[in-house]
Amino acid sequence: MPRDANVGGDVFGGWTLSQMDLAAGTFAGERAGGRVATVAIEAMRFLRPVAVGDEVSCYCALQGTGDTSVSVRVETWARGRGRGKPPEKVTEGIFTFVALDDDGKPTALPAD
């Protein structure tokens, strides 16, 4: 939406980052079998701007796990609306989450 863009018509990086966090959080929550919280974002790279009107997709893959944590590699791809071009990777990063119990405290991941 235009409110999510700068004067040049490029989407704010923070908007893209939030979409990636939502996608990665859903992925991590499935692996953890419940609630998770973002604890770190590393290796974040913005490769090219996203324009207002681009179709944006986030793809997640398991990067690794710890006793209570799940790391997710996220790539965001954008396809320009009406431009007839193939999608291009626009951002990538690794998001780490910790599994939480009902009291909001770290809890062990379920066995594979």
Secondary structure as the mmCIF struct_conf table of DSSP 4:
data_model
#
loop_
_struct_conf.conf_type_id
_struct_conf.id
_struct_conf.beg_label_comp_id
_struct_conf.beg_label_asym_id
_struct_conf.beg_label_seq_id
_struct_conf.end_label_comp_id
_struct_conf.end_label_asym_id
_struct_conf.end_label_seq_id
HELX_RH_3T_P HELX_RH_3T_P1 PRO A 2 ASP A 4
STRN STRN1 ALA A 5 ALA A 5
TURN_TY1_P TURN_TY1_P1 VAL A 7 GLY A 8
BEND BEND1 GLY A 9 GLY A 9
STRN STRN2 ASP A 10 VAL A 11
HELX_LH_PP_P HELX_LH_PP_P1 PHE A 12 PHE A 12
HELX_RH_AL_P HELX_RH_AL_P1 GLY A 13 ALA A 32
TURN_TY1_P TURN_TY1_P2 GLY A 33 GLY A 33
BEND BEND2 GLY A 34 GLY A 34
STRN STRN3 VAL A 36 PHE A 46
BEND BEND3 ARG A 48 ARG A 48
HELX_LH_PP_P HELX_LH_PP_P2 PRO A 49 VAL A 50
STRN STRN4 ALA A 51 ALA A 51
TURN_TY1_P TURN_TY1_P3 VAL A 52 GLY A 53
STRN STRN5 GLU A 55 THR A 65
BEND BEND4 ASP A 67 THR A 68
STRN STRN6 SER A 69 ARG A 79
TURN_TY1_P TURN_TY1_P4 ARG A 81 GLY A 82
BEND BEND5 ARG A 83 ARG A 83
HELX_LH_PP_P HELX_LH_PP_P3 LYS A 85 PRO A 87
STRN STRN7 GLU A 88 ALA A 99
STRN STRN8 LEU A 100 LEU A 100
TURN_TY1_P TURN_TY1_P5 ASP A 102 ASP A 103
BEND BEND6 GLY A 104 GLY A 104
STRN STRN9 PRO A 106 PRO A 106
HELX_LH_PP_P HELX_LH_PP_P4 ALA A 108 ALA A 111
#
